[in-house]
């Protein structure tokens, strides 16, 4: 029977691919275009599928969707982690045979990578968007680059994967993936954690061999097919034959891989035919760090461990943090207790393991060890694992086989309670000294007015400057010293020729450029720090938009790092790292208004004539309101330096800058870009390579041309690895970064930055 069924599926597969080849195509000719507000999509021959602009967020994305099903279901998204396109964008199948989106600023974004020289295109009735050459051969197809869904006739090849969306409304890359592994096994992992011990579902086809593919046929059968055409695993074998004509297989935002069917009725709903798991808490990473997933009315909810509170109570899958000081154990001035919790499981990454030990001894081992936050005791094996924070992949439902010991302080004053008490104490002092403080405030306010007027007068002297030499210097292209997305930086002269300055001129007054100009003027105008480039003045008159900065004649840090003739020695590079860290710390915690820079990279670090580093380019900066610690905003920054949370519809905090700093720190250490093509494959991705060298105790490989103290190098590497952790709550604050760099606090060995794996292409 199994053989007959395999034969049936094989014949069905052949029919699928034959029918795909014979599908009547609706040709799209060169120079065809779409716009969000006009002709917004191209339809397949039957009208079943559409390709084009789809409303998304505050703009539009390029997608493929079911046109005749309501609500419309997206099955493929181009450039899914990029900022949505504006209503002024145009999708163009240009005369070079490339499919590109043109924005009104002149920006051009390729939709299909480097594919070119196409002669025509078509949206097929299979849901496959294809490009043909002059011989009518397919040279590119969307079926080869799936996002979160496969359709009948489509196959997932070895090394390829599907990645979940963040949510039904947010189609950027989410938390989960399903990978067709080269060994023939189909496995589900959390993003950024492709390791055997982080798989939460597997097809169990470990010895299936090479060239195994996952396939979905027109009858809704999902199966693995080996290189000889034999079906080695049929997932839907026990599922009744579907009479519905429409099928898809998708990894959902909650991390479960499902096969869906739909009737031809436009108002019908998708029906689930098969699921990789029925337990919605099975996907690892559904809840954030230091929290665990449990079911309530069959729906997953996240809970904190005793002694922990949600990082954001309004966003419970963001994870949890201690509600008491982490050095309470070291001070020994508070009562420590260990609470037992049954039926919890965690990612097992212990720093210490004890065998043949009793449950009580395991509890005591954790209680007296200040490094131990949680201990896991396996009752049957009598094994005790001690774990440090952060804890990942917590979930309830392992029966009574495992006991979790959670350390907490009893009779303690929590961090939050402490803040309340301090606030009350401050209020008492305020009431007691109201008269004297009022007088002091009036004096301070008067002083502030005088200082403010003085500063504004300085700005006016610069912005009202009409000296001919100043205008000439601004307009001379030979004096251009840099260029950004919306303007050029020139060398200029003010104060009767006695001072050289850098003048940033906005050249195209469009919405984004105007926004960036205002951001930069507001942000840096509120700062005063030796590691930030000083704003001397501005001009905001009609169409003139100028920012006047102190001139940094040594250019950017990128020049020193990536040009061999300008290389800085090891001690100099360490000093630069500290300069930058102090500048970011000022923005985050010392400036009277918190500023998230949002674009930390070597090109935005300028060097003065004494070798000091200064942070520049605040065009993308985000200013937070008083008492605001996070914000939701569109993605900002530069690819490769952008923190993972930008792509996940998560709130953005100062930890986004910490991540960018960590990536740049590695570039400063190694004097090379974060990605390189002219190096061995294992060194191509810098963060990967740094972690590999650290784990192998071979950090000296990172600086082969420098005489370096290995302990200092290891310390800096560990700082960078903590900064580039995938979870924002796992990254240190910039204050702690400085303390770690200076060697005044100990640094625990960091776990693998999970963004390493998620940044690697599995294709």
N, C-alpha and C positions, 0 to 999 in steps of 0.2 A: 504493500500500500504506500509506504514512504517513497519507494522508487517511482511508482506511478505518479504520485503527487509532485515529486521533483521533476519528472518528465513534463507534467502539465505546466508547471511554473516555467520551465526552460522554454517550452513552446510559446507560452504567453510572453516571455521576455523577448523572444525573437520577433513576435508579432509587434510588440511595443516599438522596438527600435526600427523595424521595417516601416511601420506606420508613421513614425517620426520622420523618417527620411522622405516619405511620400506626402507629407503634409503640404497642403496647398499654402504657399507663402504669400504674404502681402508685402511686396517689396517697398522698402523705404530708400529713396534715392539720395545721392549726395546733395548737399546744400539744404536738405530738409531741416526744419527747426521746430521747436516747441517753446511755449512760454507759459508761466503759471496762470496768467490772466487771459490768454487766448486759447489756441489749440494746445491743450495741456498734455495730451497723451496719444500714443499710437495703439490701435487695437489689433488683436489677432483676427484671423479670417472669420471665425465664428462670433467674435465679440466676447469670448469667455475671459480673455486676459488683456490687461492693459499695461503699457510701459510708458513712463513719463513722470511729470511732476505730481507729487502727492502731498496734500497739506500735512505739515508736521511741525509741532511746536509753534514758534513764531514765524515760520517760513515754510519751505518746501524741501522735500527729499526726492531723489530719483529712485523710483521703485517699480516693481512688478506686482500686480495684485489681481485678485478675482474681480472682474468688473461687474458680474451679474449677481453677486452675493452680497446681501446687506446684513450687518455692516460689512463693508469691504475688508477682505483679509489680505494683508501684504505677505508675499512669499519670498521676496528678494529685495535687498536695499543696497544701492551703490554707496561707497564711501560712508558707511553707516556711522562712523565715529567722528565725522567732520561736522562743522557748524551748518545748520540748515541754510539753504539758498534763499535770497530775498525774492520779492515779487518782481524785481527788475531783471532777474536772471533769464538767460536763453540757453536752451539745450540745442546744440548744433551738431549735425552729422556733416562735418566740413569736407571741403573738396580734397583734402589729403586722406580722407577715409578714416578720420578719427572722430570719436564721439566725445564732445567736450561741453562744459557749461561755462558760459561767459557772463561775468558780473559787470555791472555798470561802471566799476572802477577800472575796468580793463583786465581784471584778473581772469585767468583761464584755468579751469580744473578738468583734468582728464577723468572720464568716467570708467574707462576700461583699461587702465594701465598703459602699457606701451604699444598696444595693438594698433596698427595703422595699415594703410594701403588697402582698405576695404573698398569694394565697389558698390555694395548694397547691404541693407540690413532688413531684418524681419522679426516681428513678434509672432512666434508660432503658437498654434492652438494647444501645444503641450505645456505652455508656460515658459518656454525657453526663448530668450532673446538672443539672436545670432547675427554675426557679421559674415558676409561672403566675400571672397575675392572675385576676380574677373572670370574665373573658371567655375563659379558657383560652388566652390568648396568652402566649408565652414572654417574660418580662421580664428574665431572667438565665439564663445557661448556662455551665457549666464549659468547654465547647468554645471559648468566646470568650477564655478566660484560660489557655492551656496552660502547663505548666511545662517538662518535658523531653521530652514525648511527644505525638504526634498519633495518632488512631485513624481507621479507615475512616469516611468521611463527614465528617470534620473537615477544616477548611482553615486554613492559616496566612496571615493577611491582611497587606497592606502595613503596614510599621511594627511588626509583631509579631515575636516571637522565641521560640525555645526555649533554655533555659539548662540546662546539664548539672548533675547532682548532684555533690557532693564525692566520693562513693564509692557502692558498691552499698548500703551500710548507712547512709549519711549523706545525707539528701535535701535538705539546704540547698543554696543556689546555689553551683555549683562554678566552675571556671576557664574554661569555654568556652560559646559561644553560636552559634546559627545564626539569621540575620536575614533576613526577607523584606523587602528594601529597597523604598522607594517607586519606585525606578527600574526595578523589575521583576526585579532580580537576586537570587538566593539565595546568601548568602555566610556563611562561617564565620570567626569572629574569636575571639581570647582575650578574656575579660571585661575591660572597661575599656580597650579599645584598638580602637575602631571607626574605623579609618583605612585608606585603600586599601593602604598598605604593610604592614599587619599582618594582612590576610586570608590564611588558609592554604588555603582552598578556595573555589571559586566555580562557580556553574552556567554562567557565561559569557553570561548573558542581559542584557547591558548596555543594549540598546536595545529592551527588550520593552515599554516604555510603562507607563502607570499601571494600578492595580487588578489587578496580577498576583497570583495566589494559589498557594500550594503545596497540593496535594491528595493524599490517599491513598484508594484505593478498596478495595472488598471483595475484590478479587483480588490485592491487594498491589502494585498499580501506583502509583508515585510520579511526579507530574508537575506542571508549571507550567501554569496555565490563565489566559489573558488575559481582558480585559473582555468580549470578544465570544464567549467560550466556545471559543476555539481553543486547542488544546494546543501550546504553543511549545517545550516541553522534556519529554521522557519519560526519566526516569533509569533505569527498569527495562526499557527496550525490548528489551535483549538477554538479559534474564533469563527463563528458562522459566516458564511459567504455574504458579503454586503450587496444589497440591491441598489445602493446609492451609486450614482455615476461619477461622483467627484471625491477624490481622496488627497490627502497630504500627510506627511510625517514631520512633526516639528518638536524641537526642544523648547519647552515653555519657559516663561520668565522665572517660575518657581523651581526649575531644574529637572523636571520630569519629561522624558521623551515619550511622545504619544503618536499613535496613528488615528487620524480623524477621517470621517466620511460626512458627506453632505448631499442632500437631495437636490434636484434641479429647481426646487421651489425657492424663489428668491428670499422669502421671509423665514425659511427654516433655519435651524441652528446646527452647528457642527456637533456630531456625535463622536464620542471617544470609543474606538474599536479595540485599542490595546494600549497599555501603559507599561513603561519599564518598571515602575513600582507603584503600589497603591498607598504607601505610607508617605504622606507629604512632608514628613520630617527627615526622610532618608537623604535628600541632597545635602552634602557637606557645604557649609558656608551660608546656609539660608539665614542664619542668625549671625550677628557680628561677634567679635572677640569677647571672651569672658562671659558669654551668655549661652543658653542652650535652648533647643527647640522642643516643644511639647505640643501635643494635640489637644484641642478643645473643640468638641462637636465635629471631629474629623478635620478640622482646619488647624494649620500650624500657627503657633504664637511663640514669641521669644521671651525668655525670662532671665533675670540676672541671678547669679549665685548669691548666697548670703554674704553680707559685707560689701556688696557691689550695687551701684545704681546705674541706670541707663545714661549713656553719654548724652543722648538727646531723648527726653521722655516722649516727644512727639514723633519720634522716628525709631521705633523699638528694635529694628534690625540693624541699627548702627553699632551695637555692642555696648558693653558695660565697663565701668571703671570702679576702682576702690572708693569707698566713701570714708576712708580713714587714711591717715598719713602712712606712706610706705615704710618709713623708718621707725614705726611704732615697735616693731620687733627688736630692732637694734637698741633702742633706748631702754626697753624693758620697764617702762613706767606705766604700762597699761596691761590689763589682763588678756592674755592670749587664749583662744579656745579653738578647737577644731570640730567642725560640725560634720556629721555623717549624712551623705545623700546617696540613696540607692538608685540603681537602674539608669545611671548616666554614663555616657561614653564620650571620649574626647580624642582628638588627634594624639597619638602616642609618640611624643618626642621628648622623652625624659632626659634629665641631666644626671640622674642616678637611679639605679635599679637594685633591689634587694630580693633575693630568692629565699625560699623556705623560711618565711617570716610570718608572724601572726598578725592579725588585723590590728590589735592594740599596739603592737610594736611599730607597725607602719604609721598609725596615727601619731605616735609619739615622735617618730623620726621627722615627720613634717612639722610638728609643733615647735620643736627646738631648733629647727634649721631655718634661719631668716631668709634663705634663698627659696625655700619651698612655699609656694602659694597653694598648691593643690597636690594631693597624692591620690593615686588610683590603686586600689587593692583588688586583685583578681582572686576571688575566694577559692576557686577550684585549684588553681596553680600555686596559691600562696606566694604570689609575686607582688611586690610593691614598687610602683613607679613614682618618682618625685618630679613635679613639673614646675616651671617658672611661667610667668605671664609673658606674652599673651597666650591664652588658651583658645584653641580653634576647634570648630566643627563639633560643638557640644549638642547632644540630643538625648532625649529620654526614651527608654524602651529597650534596655538590654537585659531585662529580667533581674533576678537577684544575684547574678554572677559577678557583678562589679560593684564595689563601694567607692564613692568619691569622698575624700576628706578635704574640706574647705577651711582654710585658716581664716579666722576673723578675730576682732578685738571686742571683748565684752565690756560693757559699762564705759564705752568710749564716747568721746565727743567727735562726731563726724566732721569732715572738712566743711560740709555745708552748714552744719550747726555752728561751727566755729566762726564761720563768716557772719552768720546772723548775730551771734553774741558780740563780735567785734563791731558790727554795725550799730548795735544798741549802745555799746560803750562809747563809740564815736559820737552818737547822738547826745549822750549825757554830757560829754565834754563840750559839745556844741552849745547845748542849752546853758551850761554853766558859764561859758565864756562868750556869750553872744555879742555883748557890747564891744569887747576888744576885737573880736574877729570882724565885726562890721566895719570898724575903723580901719583895720588892716586891709580889708577888701576894697574900701574906697581908695586908699592910697595905691594899692596894686592896680586897680582899674585905671586911675589917672595915669600911672606910669605906663600901663599898656597902651592907652590912647596915644601918648607921646611917642612911644616906640613904633606903634603901628603907622602913625603919620609919617615918621621918619622913613620907614621902610617903603611906604607907598610913594613918597617923594623920590626915593631912589629909583623905584620902578618907573615913575613918570619921566624922570630924566633920561632913562634909557629908551622907553617906548616912544617918547616924543622927539627922539634924536632925528634930526633931518640933515646931518652932516653928509655932504656929497660922497666923501670917502667911504662912509658906512654903507650907503646905498650901493656904491660901486662894488664893494667887497662882497655884499650879499648876492649881487647879480652875476659876478664873475664865476663861470663854471670851472675855471682852472683852480679856484679856491674851494671847490667842493671836497669835503673830507669824509663824507658818509652819506648813506641814503637809507631811508626806511620805507614802510609801506605807503605812507601818505606825504612824505616830504623829504627834503634834502638838508643836510647839515653843512654849513659853510664856515670858513674862517673869516672873522670880521674884526673891525677895530672900533673902539669907542673911546670916550674921554680924550678927545683931541689926539688920537693916535697913540696914546700911551699904554693902552691895554688891549691885548689880543683876546678875543672871545670866540666861542662857538655859537653859531646862530642856526637854530632849527626852523626851517620855513615850511609851512604847510602849503603844498602846491596845488592840490585838488581839494577844494572845500566841499566834500561830500559828507554824508551822514556819519560814516565811520571815522573819517579823518577829523571831522569837527569834534566828535565825541572823544577821540584820543587826545586831541589838543587840550580840551577842557580838563580831561582826567589828569594829564601831565601837569597842567598849570595849577590845578587844585592840590594835587598830591605833593609835588615837590615844593610848592610854595609854603607848605606847612611844616617843612623839615629843616633841620639844621644839625648836621653831623659830619664829622671829618671823613667818613667812608661813604658819603653820598655826594654826587656832583652838585655843586651849588648853582641854584637858579639866580641870576643877577637881575633879570627883568623880562618883560614880555611886551608884545604889541598886539592889540586886538582892535583893529580899526578897519571897517569895511571888509574887504576881502583879504586884507593883510593879517596873517597869523604868524607871529614870530615868537620864539622862546630863546632867550639869551643866557648862555651858560658860561661858567668858567671854562677856559680852554685847556684841554688835556693833550699835550703835544705828543705823548707816547702812544696814543691810540688805544685800541681795545686789548683786553686780555687774550682774545682769540689769536691776535697776531703773534703774541709771545708763545702761546701754547702750540700752535699748529704750523709755525714757520721755524725750521730748524736753526736758522742763523740768529734767532732772537731768544733762544731757550733760557729760562731762568733756572738757577740752581735750586737744589732741594729745599734749603732753608728759606730761600726767597719765596718758593711756592707755598710753604707752610704759612709764612707771614701773610701771603695774599689770601689764603683760605680763611685765616682769622679775621683779616680786614673785612672780607665779604660777610662772614658770620656776624660780626659786630654791627655792620650796616643793616642787615636784615633784622637782627634783634631789636635795633632801634625802631625800625618801622613797625614791628609787631608789638612791642611792649613799652618803649620809652617815649615815643612820639605821643603828643597829646591826643591824637586821633589814630586809631589802628589802621595800618595800610598793608594790604596784601599786594605785593608787586606784580605777581602773575606772569612774569616773563624773565625769570632769572636764567641767564645763560652767558657764556664768555663774551659774546658780542656786546652785551649790555653792561660789561664791567670795564671801566676805563682806568688807565694807569697814569698817575701824575709823574712829574720829573724826579721824585724821590722814591719811586717804585711802590707807592701806596695805591691800593685798589679802591675804586669808588664806584658805587652802583649808579647806573644811569637809565634813561628811557622808561619813564613812568606812564607811557601812553595807554597801557592796558591795566594800570593799577586799579584796585578796588578799595575805596574808603569805607570803613565800617562806622556805623552810628555808635554813639555811646551805649554801653551795655550790650552791644551786638558782637557775637563771636563768630558767626557764620553767615553765609549768604548763598542764595541761589542765583546763578547768572549763566549766560551763555559761555561756551568754552572759549578760553583765552590762552594765549601762550604759543610756544613753538613745539612742533612735533618732536618727541623724544625726551623733552624736558617736562611735559605736562603730566601731572599726577593722575593716577587711575581714576580717582573720584570724579574728575571732570567728565569722563565718559559714562558715568553710571547714574547720572541724575541725583547725585548725593550733594549735601550742603558743602560749600567750599569754605575752608578755614585757613588760618595761617599755615597749617601743615602742608598745604599745596606748595608753598614756597620752600618748605623744608625738603620736600621730595626733589624739586628742581635743583636745589642746592646740592643734594646728595649726588645727583647725576653729574653736575658740574665738578664737584669735588674729585670724582674719579678721573675726569678729563684733566684736571690740574695735576693730579698725582702722576698720571701716565703720559701727559703731553700728547694726547691723541683724541680724536673725535669719539663720540659714544658708539658710532658704527664705522667700521672700516671694511673695505673689500679686498685690499691688497695684503691681507694677513691670513694665517691659517684659519680654517672655519671655526675652531673652538675659541679663537680670539676676536672674531668679528664683532660680537656684541659685548661691549665693554663691561657692563654690569655683570653679565654672565661670567665673563672671564675673571673678573676681580673676585667674585664669590668662589669660583673653582680654585683659584690660587690660595685664597684664605683657608678653605677647607683642607687643601693639600699641604698647608704650612709652607707655601712657596711664594709668599708675597713679594720677595725680592725680584721675581720675574717681571713685576710691574714696572720696575725702575732699573733696567739693566745697565744704564749709563751713569747712575748716580751712586755715590757712597752714602749709604743711608743706615741709620740706626734701626735695626729690625723692629724693636719694640715700639719706637715712635711710628714707624710705618704701619704696623699692625693696629695701633691705636687709631690712626686716621682712617684706615680701611674699615674698621669696625664702626666708626662714626658714620661713614658713608653708607654702609649696609643697613644700619638702623634708620637712616634718613630715607632710604628708598624702599622701606617696607610698604606693602600693598595697602594695609589698613592704616588710615590716618592716625588712629589712636595709638598705634604701635610706634609711630615716629616720635622722636624727642622734640621738645620745644627748642627754639634757637638759643635760649639761655642755657639749657642743658648741653646743647651742642658745643657751646663755647667752653663750658666747664670740662667736658670730655676732651676737647682738643687741647686744653691747657693741662690736662692730666690731674685735675683736682678731684675728680670723681672716678670711681672704677667703672669699667664698661663690660657688661656681660657679653658673652658670645652671641651674636645676632643669628636669628634663623634665616633661612633663604628668603630673600626678598621675593615675594610671590609674583610681583610684576615681571620678574625675569622670565618665567615660563610663559606668561600670557603674552609677552612681547615677541616670543619666538614664533615664526611661521611654521605651521605643521604641514604646509603644502609642499 
